[in-house]
Amino acid sequence: MMTKLWRSKLKAFAAHILFSAALIGSFMYVVMVHWFPGYLFEFENVWEGLQILVPVDAILGPILTLILFVPGKKGLKGDIAIILILQIAALLYGGKAIYDSKPEVLAFVGDRFEVITSKSYQRDRVPEATLVAYDRGHPTLIYPLPGQTPEEINEFVLNNVQYQIMAERYRPLAGYMDVVLSRALDIDRLQPSDPQQIKVLADFKQRFNNETDALFILQGTTKEFIVVAIDRDALVVKDYLPLDPWDIYALPE
């Protein structure tokens, strides 16, 4: 009798494991392909937030099913439904936090691009002309207008204004490419000494086109920096180079 009971429990547990795997797999696909494409997943330390969410959501539900599942038990369907609802709710709650940290745009600030997250991005305040020009890829490249007059510049500096998150100042990058390209990095000045970094850079150079691409520093929401390659014609992110430019960039003498 006990063997039959545990056989039923293990079948229910296995079924719930498969459900959890499909649920988590679908969620991870969205996170890695649509929210944090390419190197952004690693660059923004997304896995740190998933290390608790994924195991808890994938394992806790099936374990509760294993404990509570008894064939013919009164209210069994209700118990399983509550477990599934709690499991999905936990995923939605954790997913919302991860979505809030999703790179929505890369804003050109001074001499680099900075990640602007979904939580900081105010789409309803972006000028219509800029929105029309956005249909190029994700994350979107934008140019937030810095201070335009001495008074405005002083105000921004004195009040520590973060104009890069002021969506009403967002402009299409195409109109400011002369300014942007003047701050591009010279790929030949990237001179790592570590053998592994040398190999990474060599592989990157095989994908880099000097005629159409431009290199820039990319600053994430952490203190990390990498190099990002921009297609100058399409105005989209083409590639990421996971090296800290401050460590390997040789300044002109």
MOGI-V950663 format. One record per residue. N is the residue number from 1. PSI is psi in whole degrees, 0 to 359 (999 if undefined). OMEGA is omega in whole degrees, -180 to 180 (999 if undefined). D_CENTER is the distance of its C-alpha to the mean C-alpha in whole Angstrom. Layout:
# MOGI-V950663
N/PSI/OMEGA/D_CENTER  N/PSI/OMEGA/D_CENTER
This chain:
# MOGI-V950663
1/314/-180/51  2/322/179/49  3/318/179/48  4/320/179/47  5/314/-178/45  6/330/175/43  7/318/178/43  8/319/179/42  9/316/-178/39  10/326/176/37  11/316/178/37  12/320/178/35  13/315/-180/33  14/319/179/32  15/320/-180/32  16/325/175/29  17/316/179/28  18/318/177/27  19/315/-179/26  20/319/180/23  21/318/179/22  22/319/-179/22  23/310/-179/20  24/321/179/18  25/317/178/17  26/318/179/17  27/314/-179/14  28/325/178/12  29/314/180/13  30/316/-178/11  31/312/-172/8  32/331/-176/8  33/321/-173/9  34/321/-177/8  35/317/-177/5  36/69/-176/3  37/153/176/7  38/222/-175/9  39/351/-178/8  40/331/180/5  41/314/179/5  42/320/-176/8  43/322/-178/8  44/12/175/6  45/42/-177/9  46/324/-177/7  47/332/179/11  48/320/179/12  49/338/-178/12  50/344/-175/13  51/330/178/16  52/316/-175/18  53/310/-174/17  54/309/179/17  55/318/-179/21  56/314/-177/22  57/327/-177/21  58/332/-174/22  59/319/-174/25  60/316/-180/27  61/307/178/27  62/325/179/29  63/319/177/31  64/322/177/32  65/318/179/33  66/321/-178/35  67/316/-171/37  68/340/-173/38  69/118/174/39  70/115/-178/42  71/132/179/44  72/357/-179/46  73/136/179/45  74/130/179/45  75/13/-177/42  76/317/-180/40  77/322/178/38  78/320/178/37  79/314/-179/36  80/320/180/34  81/319/179/32  82/319/178/32  83/314/-179/30  84/320/179/28  85/316/179/27  86/321/-180/26  87/314/180/24  88/322/179/22  89/319/178/22  90/320/179/20  91/319/179/18  92/320/180/17  93/311/178/17  94/323/179/15  95/324/179/13  96/319/179/13  97/320/179/12  98/320/178/9  99/321/180/8  100/333/180/10  101/5/-180/7  102/131/175/4  103/112/-179/5  104/314/177/8  105/158/169/10  106/114/-175/11  107/131/179/14  108/119/-176/17  109/108/176/19  110/276/-178/22  111/16/-175/21  112/170/170/17  113/141/178/14  114/142/178/12  115/126/173/9  116/119/-174/10  117/165/179/8  118/325/-179/9  119/326/-178/12  120/343/-173/13  121/129/-180/14  122/85/-174/17  123/324/-176/17  124/348/-179/21  125/1/179/22  126/132/178/21  127/143/-176/24  128/319/-179/25  129/326/179/25  130/320/179/22  131/321/180/20  132/325/-178/23  133/1/-174/21  134/343/-171/18  135/67/-176/18  136/342/-178/17  137/174/-178/14  138/136/-4/10  139/157/-177/9  140/140/177/12  141/128/-179/14  142/164/177/16  143/104/176/19  144/129/-178/20  145/122/173/24  146/185/178/25  147/134/-175/28  148/345/178/31  149/160/177/34  150/322/180/35  151/317/-179/36  152/320/178/32  153/315/179/31  154/319/179/33  155/315/180/32  156/317/-178/28  157/312/-176/29  158/325/-177/31  159/8/180/29  160/48/-179/26  161/128/177/24  162/82/-175/21  163/342/-180/21  164/343/177/18  165/8/177/17  166/94/-171/20  167/332/180/19  168/345/179/23  169/2/-178/23  170/134/178/20  171/153/176/22  172/136/-177/21  173/330/-175/20  174/326/-177/23  175/354/-175/26  176/24/-175/25  177/331/178/25  178/316/179/28  179/315/-177/26  180/310/-176/23  181/337/178/24  182/344/180/27  183/12/179/24  184/151/178/23  185/151/174/23  186/116/-175/26  187/332/-180/25  188/346/178/28  189/357/173/28  190/108/-172/25  191/74/178/27  192/156/178/26  193/338/180/29  194/131/-178/27  195/320/180/28  196/319/178/25  197/323/177/23  198/318/179/26  199/317/179/25  200/315/180/21  201/319/180/22  202/318/178/25  203/321/179/23  204/318/-179/21  205/333/177/24  206/333/-179/25  207/351/-175/22  208/134/180/22  209/113/-178/25  210/335/-177/27  211/328/-173/28  212/346/-173/25  213/157/176/22  214/145/-177/21  215/140/178/19  216/156/170/18  217/140/174/16  218/124/178/13  219/126/-180/12  220/191/179/9  221/347/170/10  222/192/-180/12  223/10/-178/15  224/152/176/14  225/144/171/14  226/185/178/14  227/137/-180/15  228/139/177/14  229/129/-178/16  230/134/171/17  231/115/-173/19  232/337/-180/22  233/311/-179/23  234/341/-178/21  235/50/176/19  236/160/174/15  237/127/180/13  238/322/-174/15  239/162/176/14  240/140/177/13  241/109/-174/15  242/58/177/14  243/144/179/17  244/112/-177/18  245/333/-180/20  246/332/-178/22  247/335/-169/24  248/358/-176/25  249/124/180/25  250/115/180/29  251/149/179/30  252/145/-178/33  253/999/999/36
